[in-house]
């Protein structure tokens, strides 16, 4: 653990010396800060902080087996691909801002920067604003870190708490303030990767009986960079969509929420078990989300044996618990420092391409003959089918199997509880490796659970929390104004309906593998990129919706995928808010596609999920970066796909607003006119319908006694409605605008089409 601690703290001197502008190097500043202000007494860790640069090592070389050499080379590897030169001059500026990692994604060339702040200050959108990182801000960061360090112990049980402290305070602190380099890697991310690389190097050296670290890593660092000392390990859960949405019962909404959260927790539990069995920390987790993950491991037999064993045990548990509904594919690729740095013949992207190939190959051969025999000879568990998951091989009580009953209980905890404790045994919702999870509060966690011999670890929801065996926080999109569809429908403007929204980032896999060009791709940027997306969809989404006070319920919001339900009248604006914020957050380097269906709250939720998912697919097939709206339940012929700006400006901003202005003071006759016009617009390609459409408009002309203002308003209305109708693009916009307007004008449960 001392290697991990040294890696996480090795650059703590950067905020320490930037707060005062001291004429010293950050190695000495960090050493003095930890020893004299934070009270750290571990000389092994302090030595790594003081001697992680060549200049300091040359002055007073540590012993040949000093961990300083490991942290020295790990720091070089972590920063080796990140410190890329810019076209501007050099020099250092202690007040420099952190630049956005999206500046150079997908061929982008922006200069967006983050406002100097900590994680607790809300969404930090990158912008062109110049805002110096003031010394007093660095003083505040140092004070926060100093206070937080007093609450932890420097051992393995608190290592993830140190990660939380660094993330909370240093996520917007630039690692490098060299004006001649791209400064898009935060101090937190750099220290995290340094700790990950260092811990892997230590394990590799240990297994290979290398104790002279100075000779292996310092004197012959170039040779070491070519050795395959690392494993990039990846896993991918199959069956997620089917597992989440194949449910049928009165409590379907609760089950959707619970199953979505359960799958995320299942993956986090697997990750932490892998890290525990390999004696590593969450610093080694590069990415997790959407049932997928990457972990940096040492290339040792111990690590390979551990992941192979845990992978086998995981799938045996999946078969026993869920039959073929869930399956985890896993693979690893050996790589060296040159591969991670993408230098000297190494190829960083090739690591992920090969991982993808190996995962795909495993999915094609997922079960052994032994597994298949076991699944086909297992005794039946019950006589009745579970009314929720429809399985008939489980014992049921009141028509519900044990797993579904516990998932239903967990659903309210996801919204109401702040902590989820992993315990040994079956006291809660089952997890693999002989453990289970229960929702709890802070007092019960600290006063009871943490003192129990069955306590394993804990996850904190939507808060950064430090403590014994706190694995990490889990950001959860749990914004809700109501927990039931009927209540959301009742709060709609006009007709009582709900809007079901499915959204997904376009080409995320491609961006992850090849979004950064060969010169700039690196382990740190991959980690930063994925972490930013996860925070946006799991954390910032709550802040966005709360600000607008949308009448909505987030069913699921993952690494790049969103499923939410709202009062129908809030659906389009909620989708636009999320999309526009995403574009601003990523500097427009990534796009998002969506589908929105409007339904009765009694419509089967499985059908809602499937149909809105099909609408999202239609948006991607229509060119991506689009949104498809569905006019009525189950009607595949009523799909309308728009670009986001087209929907916001032409449909909502122009046509819907015009209809509101013109008809809000009209009699019911005016609304009936829209119904009739809509019938012709749907089939306008039939030439006779355009004539009927024009005739219908003419029939509504005010009589000769009407005021000149009324006549003028009609002439404008008639001209616009006819002009929009004969243009195919504007006709589609008008149809949706009419739908939205008549839904606003209808009342309660009126089902008139």
C-alpha positions in Angstrom: 0.0 0.0 0.0 3.0 2.3 0.5 3.6 2.4 -3.2 0.0 3.4 -3.9 0.1 6.1 -1.2 3.4 7.4 -2.6 1.9 7.5 -6.1 -1.2 9.3 -5.0 0.7 11.9 -3.0 3.9 12.3 -5.0 2.8 15.6 -6.6 0.9 17.0 -3.6 3.6 19.7 -3.5 2.2 21.4 -6.6 -0.8 23.0 -4.9 1.4 23.5 -1.8 4.1 25.6 -3.6 1.6 27.3 -6.0 -0.3 28.8 -3.0 2.8 30.7 -1.9 4.9 31.0 -5.1 7.8 29.6 -3.2 11.2 29.3 -4.9 11.5 25.6 -4.4 10.6 22.5 -6.4 7.3 20.8 -5.8 9.0 17.6 -4.5 10.4 19.4 -1.5 7.2 21.4 -1.1 5.2 18.2 -1.0 7.6 16.6 1.5 7.4 19.6 3.8 3.6 19.8 3.5 2.9 16.2 4.3 5.4 16.0 7.1 4.9 19.3 8.9 1.3 20.2 8.1 -0.5 16.9 7.4 1.4 15.0 10.1 2.5 12.1 7.8 5.2 10.1 9.6 5.8 7.2 7.1 9.3 7.7 5.8 8.8 5.3 3.0 5.9 7.4 1.6 7.7 10.7 2.3 10.8 9.5 0.5 8.7 8.8 -2.7 7.4 12.3 -2.6 10.8 13.9 -2.1 12.7 11.7 -4.7 10.4 11.2 -7.7 12.4 13.4 -10.0 15.9 12.8 -11.4 17.3 16.1 -10.2 16.5 15.2 -6.6 17.7 11.6 -6.9 21.0 12.8 -8.3 21.6 15.1 -5.4 21.2 12.4 -2.7 20.4 8.9 -4.2 18.2 6.7 -2.1 19.1 3.1 -1.5 18.8 0.8 -4.4 15.6 -0.8 -3.1 13.9 2.5 -2.4 10.3 2.7 -3.6 11.3 6.2 -4.9 12.6 4.6 -8.1 9.2 2.9 -8.7 7.3 6.2 -8.3 10.0 8.0 -10.4 9.4 5.7 -13.4 5.6 5.4 -12.8 5.5 9.3 -12.8 7.4 9.3 -16.1 5.1 6.7 -17.7 2.0 8.5 -16.5 3.1 11.8 -17.8 5.1 10.5 -20.8 2.2 10.7 -23.3 0.4 13.6 -21.6 3.0 16.2 -21.8 2.6 17.1 -25.5 4.1 20.3 -26.8 1.9 23.1 -28.1 2.6 25.6 -30.8 3.0 28.4 -28.2 6.1 29.2 -26.2 7.3 27.6 -22.9 7.6 28.8 -19.4 5.5 28.1 -16.3 2.5 29.9 -14.9 1.4 28.9 -11.5 -2.0 30.5 -12.0 -2.8 28.5 -15.2 -6.2 26.9 -15.7 -6.9 23.3 -16.5 -7.8 22.8 -20.1 -10.6 20.5 -21.4 -9.7 17.0 -22.4 -12.4 17.4 -25.1 -10.3 20.1 -26.8 -8.4 17.4 -28.8 -11.1 14.7 -29.1 -12.3 13.6 -32.5 -10.2 16.1 -34.4 -11.2 19.1 -32.3 -8.8 22.0 -31.8 -10.5 24.1 -29.1 -8.9 26.2 -26.3 -11.6 25.7 -23.7 -10.6 25.9 -20.0 -12.2 25.0 -16.7 -13.0 27.5 -13.9 -10.7 27.0 -10.9 -12.9 25.2 -8.3 -13.4 21.9 -6.5 -15.9 19.2 -7.2 -18.4 20.5 -4.7 -19.1 23.7 -6.7 -21.5 22.2 -9.3 -21.2 21.7 -13.1 -17.9 23.1 -14.4 -18.5 23.8 -18.1 -15.3 24.5 -20.1 -15.2 27.9 -21.7 -12.9 30.5 -23.3 -13.0 32.6 -20.2 -9.6 33.4 -18.7 -9.7 33.0 -14.9 -6.4 32.8 -13.0 -6.0 30.1 -10.4 -5.3 32.3 -7.4 -3.0 31.5 -4.6 -5.8 31.7 -2.1 -7.7 29.0 -4.0 -4.6 26.8 -3.7 -4.5 27.6 0.0 -8.1 26.5 0.3 -7.3 23.2 -1.5 -4.3 22.5 0.7 -6.4 23.3 3.8 -9.1 20.9 2.6 -6.6 18.1 2.0 -4.9 18.7 5.3 -8.1 18.5 7.2 -9.3 15.4 5.3 -6.0 13.5 5.8 -6.5 13.8 9.6 -9.6 11.6 9.3 -8.0 8.7 7.6 -5.3 6.1 8.4 -2.5 5.5 6.0 -3.3 1.8 5.3 -5.1 -0.3 2.8 -8.5 0.1 4.5 -8.4 3.8 3.8 -6.6 3.9 0.4 -9.8 4.6 -1.5 -10.7 7.4 0.9 -7.5 9.1 -0.1 -8.6 8.8 -3.8 -11.8 10.5 -2.8 -10.0 13.3 -1.1 -7.7 13.9 -4.2 -10.7 13.7 -6.6 -12.8 16.1 -4.6 -10.0 18.8 -4.4 -7.7 18.3 -7.4 -10.0 17.4 -10.3 -9.6 21.0 -11.7 -6.0 21.5 -10.7 -3.7 21.2 -13.7 -1.0 18.7 -13.3 1.3 20.7 -15.5 1.5 24.5 -15.7 4.0 24.5 -18.5 2.7 27.0 -21.1 4.4 25.1 -23.9 2.4 21.9 -23.1 -1.3 20.8 -23.4 -2.6 21.1 -19.8 -5.7 18.9 -20.0 -4.7 16.3 -17.3 -5.7 17.2 -13.8 -3.5 16.6 -10.8 -6.0 14.0 -9.5 -5.9 12.0 -12.7 -2.1 12.2 -13.0 -1.6 11.0 -9.4 -4.2 8.3 -9.8 -2.5 6.9 -12.9 0.9 7.2 -11.3 -0.3 5.1 -8.3 -1.9 2.5 -10.7 1.3 2.2 -12.8 3.5 2.1 -9.7 1.6 -0.6 -7.9 1.7 -2.8 -11.1 5.5 -2.3 -11.5 6.0 -3.3 -7.8 4.1 -6.6 -8.3 5.9 -7.3 -11.5 9.3 -6.7 -9.9 8.4 -8.8 -6.9 7.3 -11.8 -9.0 10.4 -11.6 -11.1 12.7 -11.4 -8.0 14.1 -8.0 -8.9 15.0 -6.1 -5.7 17.5 -3.6 -7.2 15.0 -1.0 -8.3 17.6 1.6 -9.1 19.3 -0.6 -11.6 16.2 -1.9 -13.3 14.1 1.2 -13.4 16.5 4.2 -13.1 19.7 3.1 -14.9 17.9 1.0 -17.5 14.5 2.7 -17.7 14.5 2.6 -21.6 14.9 -1.2 -21.5 12.2 -1.5 -18.9 9.7 0.5 -21.0 9.9 -2.3 -23.6 9.0 -5.1 -21.2 5.5 -6.4 -21.0 5.0 -5.5 -17.3 1.3 -4.7 -17.5 -2.1 -6.3 -18.3 -5.0 -4.3 -19.6 -8.0 -6.2 -18.3 -11.5 -5.7 -19.6 -14.9 -7.2 -18.9 -18.3 -6.8 -20.6 -21.7 -7.9 -19.3 -24.1 -9.3 -21.9 -27.8 -9.4 -21.6 -28.2 -6.0 -19.8 -31.1 -4.6 -21.8 -33.0 -7.8 -21.7 -32.4 -8.2 -18.0 -33.6 -4.7 -17.2 -36.7 -4.6 -19.4 -38.0 -8.1 -19.4 -40.4 -7.6 -16.4 -44.1 -7.7 -16.1 -46.1 -6.7 -13.0 -47.8 -3.8 -11.3 -44.4 -2.8 -9.7 -42.6 -2.6 -13.0 -41.2 0.9 -12.4 -39.7 -0.1 -9.1 -38.2 -3.2 -10.8 -36.7 -1.2 -13.6 -35.0 1.2 -11.2 -33.8 -1.6 -9.0 -32.5 -3.8 -11.8 -30.6 -0.9 -13.4 -28.9 0.0 -10.1 -28.3 -3.7 -9.3 -26.4 -4.3 -12.5 -24.2 -1.3 -11.8 -23.5 -2.5 -8.3 -22.9 -6.0 -9.6 -20.1 -4.6 -11.8 -18.6 -2.4 -9.1 -18.6 -5.4 -6.7 -16.8 -7.5 -9.3 -14.2 -4.7 -9.9 -13.5 -4.3 -6.2 -13.2 -8.0 -5.7 -10.7 -8.2 -8.5 -8.8 -5.3 -6.9 -8.9 -6.9 -3.5 -7.6 -10.2 -4.8 -4.8 -8.5 -6.6 -3.9 -6.2 -3.7 -4.6 -3.1 -5.8 -6.8 -0.1 -5.3 -9.4 1.8 -7.4 -6.6 3.9 -8.7 -6.1 0.9 -11.2 -9.7 1.2 -12.5 -9.5 3.1 -15.8 -13.2 3.0 -16.6 -16.5 1.4 -15.6 -20.0 2.1 -16.8 -22.8 0.4 -18.8 -21.7 -3.1 -17.8 -18.2 -2.5 -19.1 -14.9 -1.8 -17.5 -11.1 -1.6 -17.9 -8.5 -2.3 -15.1 -4.8 -1.9 -15.3 -3.1 -5.0 -13.7 0.4 -6.3 -13.3 1.5 -8.9 -15.8 2.0 -11.6 -13.1 0.8 -15.1 -12.8 -0.8 -14.2 -9.5 -2.9 -11.5 -11.3 -3.8 -13.8 -14.2 -4.8 -16.6 -11.9 -6.9 -14.2 -9.8 -8.9 -12.7 -12.7 -9.4 -16.1 -14.4 -10.7 -17.6 -11.2 -13.0 -14.7 -10.3 -14.3 -14.6 -13.9 -15.2 -18.3 -13.8 -16.8 -17.9 -10.3 -18.8 -14.9 -11.5 -20.3 -16.7 -14.4 -21.0 -19.8 -12.4 -23.0 -17.5 -10.0 -24.8 -15.9 -13.0 -25.8 -19.3 -14.3 -27.1 -20.4 -10.9 -28.9 -17.1 -10.2 -30.1 -15.9 -13.6 -29.5 -18.9 -16.0 -28.5 -17.4 -19.4 -29.9 -13.9 -18.7 -26.5 -12.5 -17.8 -23.0 -13.4 -18.8 -19.7 -11.7 -18.3 -17.1 -11.8 -21.0 -13.5 -11.0 -19.9 -10.1 -10.7 -21.5 -6.6 -9.2 -21.0 -3.8 -8.0 -23.2 -0.1 -7.9 -22.2 1.4 -4.5 -22.7 4.5 -2.4 -21.8 5.2 1.2 -20.8 5.9 2.1 -24.5 2.4 0.8 -25.4 0.8 2.9 -22.5 2.9 6.0 -23.6 2.3 5.3 -27.3 6.0 5.8 -28.0 9.0 3.9 -29.4 6.9 1.5 -31.4 4.2 1.1 -28.8 0.6 1.3 -29.9 -1.9 2.3 -27.2 -5.0 2.0 -29.5 -4.0 -1.5 -30.5 -4.5 -2.6 -26.8 -8.2 -1.8 -26.9 -8.7 -3.1 -30.5 -7.2 -6.5 -29.4 -9.3 -6.5 -26.2 -12.4 -5.9 -28.2 -11.5 -8.8 -30.5 -10.9 -11.2 -27.6 -14.1 -10.2 -25.8 -16.1 -10.7 -29.0 -14.5 -14.2 -29.5 -15.4 -15.2 -26.0 -19.0 -14.1 -26.3 -19.3 -16.5 -29.3 -18.2 -19.4 -27.0 -19.5 -18.4 -23.7 -20.5 -21.8 -22.2 -18.5 -25.0 -21.7 -20.1 -28.4 -22.2 -20.1 -28.7 -18.5 -22.0 -25.5 -18.1 -24.6 -26.5 -20.7 -25.1 -29.9 -19.0 -25.5 -28.3 -15.6 -28.1 -25.8 -16.9 -30.1 -28.5 -18.5 -30.1 -30.9 -15.6 -30.7 -28.5 -12.8 -33.9 -29.4 -10.8 -36.9 -27.1 -11.1 -37.2 -24.7 -8.2 -40.9 -23.9 -8.1 -44.2 -24.9 -9.5 -45.4 -21.3 -10.5 -43.9 -18.6 -12.7 -42.7 -15.4 -11.0 -45.1 -12.7 -12.1 -42.2 -10.2 -12.4 -39.3 -12.0 -14.1 -41.5 -14.9 -15.5 -39.0 -17.5 -14.4 -40.5 -20.8 -13.3 -37.3 -22.4 -11.8 -37.4 -20.4 -8.6 -39.4 -20.8 -5.4 -42.1 -18.1 -5.3 -44.0 -16.5 -2.5 -47.1 -14.5 -3.3 -46.2 -15.1 -7.0 -42.8 -13.4 -6.7 -39.4 -15.2 -6.6 -36.9 -14.4 -3.9 -34.6 -12.3 -6.1 -37.4 -10.1 -7.4 -38.8 -9.6 -3.9 -35.4 -8.3 -2.7 -35.0 -6.2 -5.8 -38.4 -4.6 -5.1 -37.3 -3.9 -1.5 -34.1 -2.3 -2.8 -35.9 0.0 -5.2 -37.0 2.5 -2.5 -33.6 2.3 -0.9 -32.0 3.5 -4.1 -33.8 6.8 -3.7 -34.0 7.0 0.1 -30.7 5.5 1.4 -27.2 7.0 1.1 -25.1 4.0 1.7 -25.0 0.4 0.3 -23.0 -2.0 2.4 -21.5 -5.3 1.2 -21.7 -8.0 3.8 -20.6 -11.6 3.9 -23.5 -14.1 3.7 -27.1 -13.8 2.4 -28.5 -11.1 4.6 -29.4 -8.8 1.7 -29.7 -8.7 -2.1 -27.5 -11.5 -3.4 -24.1 -10.8 -5.0 -21.4 -13.2 -6.2 -18.5 -14.4 -4.1 -20.8 -15.3 -1.2 -21.8 -11.8 -0.4 -24.9 -9.5 -0.5 -25.8 -5.8 -0.4 -28.1 -3.8 1.9 -29.1 -0.2 1.9 -28.4 1.7 5.1 -27.9 5.1 6.7 -24.7 6.7 8.1 -25.5 6.0 11.7 -26.2 2.3 11.1 -23.2 2.0 8.9 -20.7 3.4 11.4 -22.3 2.2 14.7 -23.3 -1.3 13.6 -22.2 -2.6 10.2 -18.6 -1.5 10.2 -18.1 -3.1 13.6 -19.5 -6.5 12.4 -17.2 -9.2 11.3 -19.4 -9.7 8.2 -18.7 -6.2 6.9 -16.8 -6.2 3.6 -17.0 -2.7 2.1 -19.4 0.1 1.4 -20.5 2.4 -1.5 -21.7 5.9 -0.9 -24.4 7.3 -3.1 -23.9 10.8 -4.6 -21.6 12.0 -1.9 -17.8 11.9 -1.4 -17.3 10.1 1.9 -14.2 8.9 3.7 -13.9 6.0 6.1 -12.9 2.4 6.7 -13.4 0.2 3.6 -15.4 2.8 1.7 -14.9 1.6 -1.8 -16.1 4.6 -3.7 -19.0 6.9 -4.2 -21.5 5.7 -6.8 -23.0 8.6 -8.7 -26.7 7.8 -9.3 -29.1 9.7 -11.5 -32.0 9.6 -9.0 -33.8 12.9 -9.6 -37.6 12.4 -9.2 -40.6 14.5 -8.4 -42.9 11.4 -8.2 -42.3 7.7 -8.0 -45.5 6.7 -10.0 -46.3 7.2 -13.7 -49.9 8.2 -12.9 -48.8 11.1 -10.7 -46.4 12.4 -13.4 -49.3 12.2 -16.0 -51.6 14.1 -13.7 -49.0 16.9 -13.5 -48.9 17.3 -17.3 -50.1 20.4 -19.0 -53.3 19.4 -21.0 -53.9 15.7 -21.5 -52.7 13.3 -18.8 -49.9 11.5 -20.5 -46.2 10.6 -19.8 -43.2 11.1 -22.0 -40.7 8.3 -22.2 -37.2 9.4 -23.2 -34.3 7.2 -24.3 -30.9 8.9 -25.1 -27.5 7.5 -26.0 -24.1 9.0 -27.0 -23.2 8.5 -30.6 -20.1 6.5 -31.5 -18.8 6.4 -28.0 -16.9 3.1 -28.5 -15.1 4.6 -31.5 -14.2 7.7 -29.6 -12.9 5.6 -26.7 -10.6 3.6 -28.9 -9.6 6.2 -31.5 -11.0 9.6 -30.5 -7.6 11.0 -29.7 -4.9 11.0 -32.4 -1.8 8.9 -32.1 0.2 11.8 -30.8 -2.1 12.6 -27.9 -3.8 9.3 -27.0 -2.8 8.1 -23.5 -3.9 6.2 -20.5 -4.6 9.4 -18.5 -6.7 10.9 -21.3 -8.7 7.7 -21.6 -9.4 7.8 -17.9 -10.3 11.5 -17.8 -12.6 11.2 -20.8 -14.5 8.2 -19.4 -14.7 9.8 -15.9 -16.1 13.0 -17.3 -18.9 11.2 -19.1 -19.8 9.1 -16.1 -20.0 12.2 -13.9 -22.2 14.0 -16.4 -24.8 11.3 -16.8 -24.8 10.1 -13.2 -24.3 13.3 -11.2 -24.8 16.4 -13.3 -28.1 15.2 -14.7 -29.6 15.6 -11.2 -28.5 19.2 -11.0 -29.7 20.0 -14.5 -33.3 18.7 -13.8 -33.5 20.2 -10.4 -32.6 23.6 -11.7 -35.4 23.4 -14.2 -37.8 21.7 -11.8 -38.9 19.2 -14.4 -41.7 16.9 -13.4 -39.7 13.8 -14.1 -38.3 10.5 -12.8 -34.9 9.1 -13.9 -35.3 5.4 -14.3 -31.7 4.9 -15.4 -28.7 7.1 -16.3 -25.5 5.3 -17.0 -22.1 6.0 -18.6 -23.7 7.1 -21.9 -27.3 5.9 -21.8 -30.4 7.6 -20.3 -33.9 6.3 -19.7 -36.3 8.8 -18.0 -40.0 9.4 -17.7 -41.7 12.7 -17.3 -45.0 14.6 -17.5 -45.4 14.5 -21.3 -45.3 18.3 -21.4 -41.8 18.4 -19.9 -40.4 15.6 -22.1 -39.1 17.6 -25.1 -37.6 20.4 -22.9 -36.0 17.9 -20.6 -34.3 16.1 -23.6 -33.2 19.5 -25.0 -31.8 20.6 -21.7 -29.8 17.4 -21.3 -28.5 17.5 -24.9 -27.6 21.2 -24.9 -25.7 20.8 -21.6 -23.9 17.7 -23.0 -22.8 19.7 -26.0 -21.5 22.5 -23.8 -19.9 20.0 -21.4 -18.0 18.2 -24.2 -17.3 21.3 -26.4 -19.4 19.7 -29.2 -16.9 16.9 -29.7 -19.6 14.2 -29.0 -23.2 14.1 -30.1 -26.3 12.3 -28.6 -29.4 10.7 -30.2 -32.7 10.3 -28.6 -36.3 9.0 -28.9 -39.4 10.3 -27.2 -42.7 8.5 -27.0 -45.9 9.8 -25.4 -48.1 7.3 -23.6 -50.9 6.7 -21.2 -49.5 5.8 -17.8 -51.3 2.5 -18.1 -49.6 1.5 -21.3 -47.3 -1.5 -20.7 -43.9 -0.2 -19.6 -42.1 -3.0 -21.5 -43.7 -1.7 -24.7 -42.8 1.9 -23.7 -39.2 1.0 -23.2 -39.0 -1.0 -26.4 -40.8 1.5 -28.6 -38.9 4.5 -27.3 -35.7 2.5 -27.8 -36.7 2.0 -31.4 -37.2 5.7 -31.8 -33.7 6.3 -30.5 -32.4 3.8 -33.0 -34.3 5.6 -35.8 -32.4 8.8 -34.8 -29.1 7.0 -35.2 -30.1 5.5 -38.5 -31.2 8.9 -39.6 -27.7 10.3 -39.4 -27.1 10.4 -35.6 -27.2 13.6 -33.5 -31.0 13.6 -33.9 -34.2 13.1 -32.0 -37.2 11.1 -33.1 -40.7 11.8 -31.8 -43.5 9.4 -31.9 -47.0 10.8 -32.1 -49.1 8.0 -30.6 -48.9 4.6 -28.9 -47.9 1.7 -31.1 -48.2 3.5 -34.4 -45.0 2.8 -36.3 -46.0 5.1 -39.2 -45.9 8.2 -37.0 -42.2 8.8 -36.5 -40.7 12.2 -37.0 -36.9 12.7 -36.9 -35.3 16.1 -36.4 -31.9 17.6 -35.8 -31.7 19.0 -32.3 -31.5 22.7 -33.4 -34.4 22.0 -35.9 -36.6 20.7 -33.0 -35.6 23.5 -30.7 -35.8 26.4 -33.1 -38.1 25.5 -35.9 -40.6 23.2 -34.2 -40.7 24.6 -30.6 -39.4 28.1 -31.1 -41.3 28.9 -34.4 -44.2 26.7 -35.2 -45.4 25.6 -31.8 -45.1 29.2 -30.4 -47.0 30.6 -33.4 -49.8 28.1 -32.9 -50.0 29.1 -29.2 -50.1 32.8 -30.1 -52.8 32.4 -32.8 -55.1 29.8 -31.2 -54.9 30.5 -27.4 -57.6 33.1 -27.8 -59.6 31.1 -30.4 -62.8 29.2 -29.7 -63.0 25.4 -29.8 -63.7 25.7 -33.5 -60.0 26.7 -33.9 -58.8 23.6 -32.2 -61.1 21.4 -34.3 -59.5 23.1 -37.4 -56.1 21.8 -36.3 -57.4 18.3 -36.0 -58.8 18.5 -39.5 -55.7 20.1 -41.0 -53.6 17.4 -39.3 -55.5 14.7 -41.1 -54.6 16.2 -44.5 -51.0 17.0 -43.5 -50.4 13.3 -42.8 -51.3 12.4 -46.4 -50.4 15.5 -48.2 -48.7 13.6 -51.0 -52.1 12.8 -52.3 -52.7 15.9 -54.5 -56.4 16.1 -53.7 -55.5 16.5 -50.0 -53.5 19.7 -50.7 -56.6 21.1 -52.4 -58.8 20.1 -49.5 -56.2 21.5 -47.1 -56.3 24.9 -48.9 -60.1 24.8 -49.0 -60.3 24.2 -45.3 -58.0 27.1 -44.6 -60.2 29.3 -46.9 -63.4 28.3 -45.1 -62.0 29.7 -41.8 -61.6 33.2 -43.3 -63.2 35.8 -41.0 -66.5 37.3 -42.2 -66.5 40.8 -43.7 -67.6 42.4 -40.4 -64.5 41.2 -38.6 -61.9 43.7 -37.5 -58.9 44.5 -39.8 -56.6 43.1 -37.1 -58.5 39.8 -37.2 -58.4 39.7 -40.9 -54.7 40.5 -41.0 -54.0 37.8 -38.4 -55.9 35.3 -40.5 -54.1 36.2 -43.7 -50.8 35.7 -42.0 -52.0 32.4 -40.5 -53.3 31.1 -43.8 -50.1 32.0 -45.6 -47.8 30.4 -43.0 -49.9 27.2 -42.8 -50.0 26.7 -46.5 -46.4 27.5 -47.0 -45.3 25.1 -44.3 -47.6 22.4 -45.7 -46.1 22.3 -49.2 -42.5 22.1 -48.0 -41.7 18.6 -46.9 -39.3 19.6 -44.1 -41.5 22.3 -42.7 -44.5 20.0 -43.0 -42.9 17.5 -40.7 -42.1 20.3 -38.2 -45.7 21.5 -38.4 -47.2 18.1 -37.8 -45.3 17.7 -34.5 -46.0 21.3 -33.5 -49.7 20.6 -34.0 -49.5 17.4 -32.0 -47.8 19.2 -29.1 -50.3 22.0 -29.2 -53.4 19.9 -29.2 -52.0 17.8 -26.4 -51.6 21.0 -24.4 -55.1 22.0 -25.2 -56.8 18.7 -24.4 -58.0 18.1 -20.9 -57.4 15.2 -18.4 -57.9 11.8 -19.9 -59.6 12.9 -23.0 -58.6 10.3 -25.6 -59.8 12.2 -28.7 -57.4 11.8 -31.6 
